[in-house]
Structure formats: C-alpha cells, structure tokens
Amino acid sequence: MLVVLLCVLAFAMLALGFEMLLVMGLPAVLAKAAFQPGMPDVIIPQKIMSGVNVGTLLAIPFFIFAAELMAHGVIAKRLTAMVRALVGHTPGGIGHTTVASCMAFGAVCGSAPATVAALGRLCHPELARAGYSEKFSLGLIASSAECALLIPPSITMIIYGWITGTSIAALFAGGLMVGVVLGVAFMGLVQWETWRVAARRGDKPGPGERLAAVQAGAWALGLPLVILGGIYSGIFTATEAAAVAVVYAVLVEMVVYRAIGVRELVRIAESSAVTVSAIFVLLAMGALLSHFVVLADLPRIVLDFVRELNMNWVMFLLFVNVLLFAAGMFIDPNSILLLFVPTLYPVATALGIDPVHFGLLVTLNICIGMITPPFGLDLFVAASTLNRPVETVIGGIWRFVLVNIAVLALITYVPAISTALPKLLL
Amino acid sequence: MRWIERGAVAALMIAMALAYAFNVVVRELAPAHASSFAWIEEACLFALAWVVFLGLGLALERGRHIAMTSLLERFAPRLRRAVKLAVDLAGVLLSLYIAKLGLDITLFVVRSGQLSPTLDASMGWLYAAMPAGFVLLALRYVLELPAARGRLAARAARLEH
C-alpha cells in the first residue's frame, strides 16, 4: 500500500514540474524512513556518493566537454562540409548529407541534443534550399541526431553499462551496427521524400574541391579514429579515450584551427560542468532510489508477474518496448534508465536475453522517446536552435517515429544485429 | 561568491581532462613510471564529485536541472505560484537534509581516519563535496522562494528561442 502511495507521490511530483532530483530523492528518503527505519541514515549519503564516485562514469564528463568544444568550434562544420562534398550531388544528397553528418558527428559525440544543436543550424538552410518542406527538414534534423546516442561513444550506453555491469566496449560495438541500420532507414525515407517533392540536387564538386574538403576535415576525422581505434585496439579504456578526445579537441580547435580562445575555453568548461552536474545528480539520486527498489524486491515481483502470464522473451520484449515507449514520451532518457533498468534487467537476463541486445533495445527506445511529443528533448532543442515553433517540428516528426518503430521491431526480434559485432571484436 | 563557484567548476573540468590524458600518455610512452601516477584516477574522481556537487546551485539558477515543467507553465499564474512554492520548499528541505547527512558522514570518515587507496588523502575530501554542494543548492532554492517564475523563466528562455 505504502509502495503504491510513494509511486503516486513520485508521479504527481514529476507531472507538477518538480526537479527530477527531487522526484527521485524525496520518495527514496521517505521509503528509507518507512521500510528500513532501523538502517543507519549514513546509507543515504553513501548511496548518493556511489552514483558519482565510479571510474567508468568518469567518461561522461569528458565526452560532454569534448562535444561542447566541437559544437562551439569548427569541427562540426568541417565534418558536415566534408560529407556534403562527398554525397551532396546525388539524388536526395542534401538529405543524406544531414543523416550522414549526424552519424559522423555521433562518432565523436555521445549526446543527441548536442548533435541537434551543433548540426541543425548547418543543415537546415541547405535542406530548405533543396526544396524539402519545413516540417520534413526539422523532423529529419531532430531524428537523425538519435544516431549520436547509438553510434559510439554514447553516454546512455555508459550509464546502462554501469547499472547492469555490461561491457561498455561490447555495447559500443553493438551500437555501431544498430546506429547504421537506423541511419540507413532514415536515408530510405529521405529518398522517398526526394522523389515525392522532386528535391534539387547539390552541385557536383570537382575532384579538387573534394580533396580540399577532405583535407580541411582531416583533423576532425582523426577524432573518431582515436576514440574507436584506441578502444578496440586495446590501448584505451572508454574513459581514457574520452579524456584523450578532450585534449585532442582542445588542441585541434585552439592550436590547429584557432577557432577557440582561452576565455571561451573557460566558458565552455563551466557550461559543461553545469551539464555534468545536472546529469550526475540524477545518477546519484537514482543510485539511492534503486537501492530501495531492489530492497523492496520489485524485480522479483515483476518476474513473478511475467512468469504468471507465461510470457516468453518475445512477449516480454514487446511489453518492455510498449512500456518504455510510453515512458519515453514523458520522462527524460537518463531518468528512464535509472527508473526502469534496475527492475527490468534482472527479468530480462532470467529470460535468457543477451545483456548487450537488451541494452541496445533500451537505448533505441530512449532515442524514440527523444523525438516523441509531448516532451521529446530533441524536438525542443531543434525548435530553439532553429527558432521555429515546437508545433512545426512536431508536425513533421510522425513519419520518422514510424520508421523508428519499424527499426525497433527489427532490432528487437533479430538479436544478431546487436550481438554479432561485439562477438566478432571482443 | 558565485564567481568562485564558476571558476572552481571550470578549472576542475579542465584539470581533470588534462591529468587523465597525461596518465594515458605516461603509460604508453614511459610505462615504468606509470605506477607513480596511479593516484591521478582517484584524484579525478574526487574532482568529479566536487564538480557535480558544486554545480548543483548554478544548474538550479539557470534552470538547467531536468524537470518536466510543461504542465506547470500552462497553469494559471496563481496556481503556478503555489505549486512553485511547494517545489522550492521541498527543494530547501531535501537539500538541507542531505547536506546534514553529508556533513555527518564527512565528520565520521575524518574521525575514522579512512584514507583513499592510492591518493593517500582522507576520504573526507571526497565526502565534503556533498554538504558543500547541497548547502549551495538549498541557498538557491531559498533565493527562488520569493520569485514568481525565477528559474522557470530561465528555462523557458533557453528552450523557446
């Protein structure tokens, strides 16, 4: 009874606009007082610290810092220019450039909103000039950015790996495949739209121009090589790759391209630190909350329920997808991980589902949540960086959501797409 | 005061990345010396804790903490004011409660003399970030009390144009 009351309290706080740290923290503290009154109170600060003082999570501040550096400097611009020089002149080329740039930027950045902010302004005017409708262009920008969450590095996967103890390198390898599948699916949609509106092609650049664009982007292109090459050759851990990425980005932006000065570096560091604080306070409060979730035996209750309904893994994953899709419409990505994964993961492994496969499925669901109204974060970021009403972005998003759901079904029921590459590499 | 907060989190961010990358370079180029820099990883984790907790107050006043405010924004001004007051009060109470527990645990580990494994520093340096940060957060929630919109306006300005 009390558990239900606490859930209702949490949901009411969430809906009324309480900060997520309060939505997780208050019920956790109350649950401690109600169910474990005998336990010493020091468990609370200990658990809070246990969500911060973790070696693998150290990759997150570094990846955030690197992404903000690249978004404010010129690395994002050079990568886009390079992709455009290579594919811009093909039918649907400008649309494909948007998807492929997001995938390329995703390979250096682990956050979808950062990708929307960095690439939206670069791609949007060109999409309009090529003849795509406003709604389609905005939808394409908001949803292509999802690839950043799937193509390594990915902050979402690092957090999932921490919660479940799954290898982050394996998640990254699987995410690469899933990200490519999603990107190709979006390109299919671009091709269809291109035929429908007879969109204009980009100009075909000469070989000299192409070479120049590739040369200009070479330093930027070095970054994904350093990150992925370093991780899979065994030189770096993910965290080390992230720290090296920061230093590489600082060197390239400040010394090679001279796009960022010292004053701006400090400003970017400060703004990254505030982002880090906002994410980690959720991890801290989530660690506290999930401690009491596990103590309350919630995973076993769900597992019993699943067993009683005679669910096999196919049914269970359908249930997970529907649950996360609904939750993703309202709750932000990191909170979804912290609220649901501690309960669902033990059930998934009990049903014999591969941890990497389950992680990618959760990540893909989170991606969809970022572009579904009413609270998809990417929709708001796209609207605010491009100065368009949110309603216009939402108006163009439904086709992308449908494509996304089709890809989700494919990834859910063909586990090999997620697990083949990790098995090959590791 | 705010200037110190901002400078501290920025400096810690930069220092963490440089130190951690330095560690990798040393290990690859001069593996013999790698063990003498093993403390860097732990120092970075201490720095991360300080960034996270010192950043709480700054994140609040800029409306950067994650919250679902769409419904709240649609309320009539008087109702919105009442709900915001409830949020701020809950924020003050929870932050102060965690700050107090954080102070308790800090004093406890200082007294017990518990040292970190490789850094050889008192674990108190790690835990002290928590009371410091949550006091700053409580302070920001108190400052938000009289404001009708406060951080809601900052958040709206960031999301809508």
Boltz contact constraints between the chains, C-beta under 6 A:
constraints:
  - contact:
      token1: [A, 14]
      token2: [B, 68]
      max_distance: 6.0
  - contact:
      token1: [A, 15]
      token2: [B, 71]
      max_distance: 6.0
  - contact:
      token1: [A, 16]
      token2: [B, 83]
      max_distance: 6.0
  - contact:
      token1: [A, 17]
      token2: [B, 67]
      max_distance: 6.0
  - contact:
      token1: [A, 17]
      token2: [B, 69]
      max_distance: 6.0
  - contact:
      token1: [A, 17]
      token2: [B, 72]
      max_distance: 6.0
  - contact:
      token1: [A, 18]
      token2: [B, 87]
      max_distance: 6.0
  - contact:
      token1: [A, 19]
      token2: [B, 65]
      max_distance: 6.0
  - contact:
      token1: [A, 19]
      token2: [B, 67]
      max_distance: 6.0
  - contact:
      token1: [A, 20]
      token2: [B, 66]
      max_distance: 6.0
  - contact:
      token1: [A, 22]
      token2: [B, 90]
      max_distance: 6.0
  - contact:
      token1: [A, 22]
      token2: [B, 94]
      max_distance: 6.0
  - contact:
      token1: [A, 25]
      token2: [B, 94]
      max_distance: 6.0
  - contact:
      token1: [A, 26]
      token2: [B, 94]
      max_distance: 6.0
  - contact:
      token1: [A, 41]
      token2: [B, 101]
      max_distance: 6.0
  - contact:
      token1: [A, 42]
      token2: [B, 105]
      max_distance: 6.0
  - contact:
      token1: [A, 44]
      token2: [B, 101]
      max_distance: 6.0
  - contact:
      token1: [A, 45]
      token2: [B, 101]
      max_distance: 6.0
  - contact:
      token1: [A, 45]
      token2: [B, 102]
      max_distance: 6.0
  - contact:
      token1: [A, 45]
      token2: [B, 105]
      max_distance: 6.0
  - contact:
      token1: [A, 45]
      token2: [B, 130]
      max_distance: 6.0
  - contact:
      token1: [A, 52]
      token2: [B, 49]
      max_distance: 6.0
  - contact:
      token1: [A, 52]
      token2: [B, 52]
      max_distance: 6.0
  - contact:
      token1: [A, 53]
      token2: [B, 45]
      max_distance: 6.0
  - contact:
      token1: [A, 58]
      token2: [B, 44]
      max_distance: 6.0
  - contact:
      token1: [A, 62]
      token2: [B, 17]
      max_distance: 6.0
  - contact:
      token1: [A, 65]
      token2: [B, 13]
      max_distance: 6.0
  - contact:
      token1: [A, 240]
      token2: [B, 24]
      max_distance: 6.0
  - contact:
      token1: [A, 243]
      token2: [B, 17]
      max_distance: 6.0
  - contact:
      token1: [A, 243]
      token2: [B, 20]
      max_distance: 6.0
  - contact:
      token1: [A, 243]
      token2: [B, 21]
      max_distance: 6.0
  - contact:
      token1: [A, 244]
      token2: [B, 21]
      max_distance: 6.0
  - contact:
      token1: [A, 244]
      token2: [B, 24]
      max_distance: 6.0
  - contact:
      token1: [A, 246]
      token2: [B, 17]
      max_distance: 6.0
  - contact:
      token1: [A, 247]
      token2: [B, 21]
      max_distance: 6.0
  - contact:
      token1: [A, 266]
      token2: [B, 10]
      max_distance: 6.0
  - contact:
      token1: [A, 269]
      token2: [B, 10]
      max_distance: 6.0
  - contact:
      token1: [A, 269]
      token2: [B, 13]
      max_distance: 6.0
  - contact:
      token1: [A, 269]
      token2: [B, 14]
      max_distance: 6.0
  - contact:
      token1: [A, 270]
      token2: [B, 6]
      max_distance: 6.0
  - contact:
      token1: [A, 270]
      token2: [B, 9]
      max_distance: 6.0
  - contact:
      token1: [A, 270]
      token2: [B, 10]
      max_distance: 6.0
  - contact:
      token1: [A, 272]
      token2: [B, 13]
      max_distance: 6.0
  - contact:
      token1: [A, 273]
      token2: [B, 9]
      max_distance: 6.0
  - contact:
      token1: [A, 273]
      token2: [B, 13]
      max_distance: 6.0
  - contact:
      token1: [A, 273]
      token2: [B, 51]
      max_distance: 6.0
  - contact:
      token1: [A, 273]
      token2: [B, 55]
      max_distance: 6.0
  - contact:
      token1: [A, 274]
      token2: [B, 55]
      max_distance: 6.0
  - contact:
      token1: [A, 274]
      token2: [B, 58]
      max_distance: 6.0
  - contact:
      token1: [A, 274]
      token2: [B, 59]
      max_distance: 6.0
  - contact:
      token1: [A, 274]
      token2: [B, 64]
      max_distance: 6.0
  - contact:
      token1: [A, 276]
      token2: [B, 51]
      max_distance: 6.0
  - contact:
      token1: [A, 277]
      token2: [B, 52]
      max_distance: 6.0
  - contact:
      token1: [A, 277]
      token2: [B, 55]
      max_distance: 6.0
  - contact:
      token1: [A, 277]
      token2: [B, 56]
      max_distance: 6.0
  - contact:
      token1: [A, 277]
      token2: [B, 59]
      max_distance: 6.0
  - contact:
      token1: [A, 278]
      token2: [B, 59]
      max_distance: 6.0
  - contact:
      token1: [A, 278]
      token2: [B, 64]
      max_distance: 6.0
  - contact:
      token1: [A, 278]
      token2: [B, 65]
      max_distance: 6.0
  - contact:
      token1: [A, 280]
      token2: [B, 52]
      max_distance: 6.0
  - contact:
      token1: [A, 332]
      token2: [B, 66]
      max_distance: 6.0
  - contact:
      token1: [A, 380]
      token2: [B, 159]
      max_distance: 6.0
  - contact:
      token1: [A, 384]
      token2: [B, 159]
      max_distance: 6.0
  - contact:
      token1: [A, 387]
      token2: [B, 161]
      max_distance: 6.0
